[in-house]
Amino acid sequence: MAKCFDVPQNISEVLSSLQKIQEFLSESENGQHKLNMLMSKGELLSTILPKDK
């Protein structure tokens, strides 16, 4: 059986699992935000720079 579907032994295990999930989600959200920033800056640069090269 997969480990994540085991019945947790106690509440603290549940809480620590939830905390790990929360940390993971906030990290990936942060990464997505940075990626979006980079993309929009890239688009801005491409509009500023001359097209003919």
C-alpha positions as CSV (number, residue, x, y, z in Angstrom):
1,M,0.0,0.0,0.0
2,A,1.1,3.6,-0.6
3,K,2.4,5.3,2.5
4,C,0.2,8.4,2.2
5,F,-3.0,6.3,2.5
6,D,-2.0,4.7,5.8
7,V,-4.2,5.6,8.7
8,P,-2.1,8.1,10.8
9,Q,-1.2,7.0,14.3
10,N,-2.1,10.2,16.0
11,I,-3.1,13.8,15.5
12,S,0.4,15.2,15.5
13,E,1.2,13.0,12.5
14,V,-1.8,14.4,10.7
15,L,-0.8,18.0,11.6
16,S,2.8,17.5,10.4
17,S,1.6,16.0,7.1
18,L,-0.7,18.9,6.6
19,Q,2.1,21.4,7.4
20,K,4.4,19.7,4.8
21,I,1.7,19.9,2.2
22,Q,1.1,23.5,3.0
23,E,4.8,24.3,2.7
24,F,5.0,22.5,-0.6
25,L,2.0,24.4,-2.0
26,S,3.2,27.8,-0.9
27,E,6.7,27.1,-2.4
28,S,5.2,26.1,-5.8
29,E,2.9,29.1,-5.7
30,N,5.9,31.3,-5.1
31,G,7.7,29.7,-8.0
32,Q,4.8,30.2,-10.3
33,H,4.7,33.9,-9.3
34,K,8.4,34.3,-10.1
35,L,7.9,32.5,-13.4
36,N,5.0,34.8,-14.3
37,M,7.2,37.8,-13.4
38,L,10.0,36.6,-15.7
39,M,7.5,36.0,-18.5
40,S,6.0,39.4,-18.3
41,K,9.5,41.1,-18.1
42,G,10.5,39.1,-21.2
43,E,7.5,40.2,-23.1
44,L,8.2,43.8,-22.0
45,L,11.8,43.5,-23.2
46,S,10.7,42.1,-26.5
47,T,8.4,45.1,-27.1
48,I,11.1,47.6,-26.2
49,L,14.0,46.0,-28.2
50,P,14.1,46.7,-32.0
51,K,12.7,43.8,-34.0
52,D,15.2,43.9,-36.9
53,K,18.4,42.0,-36.2
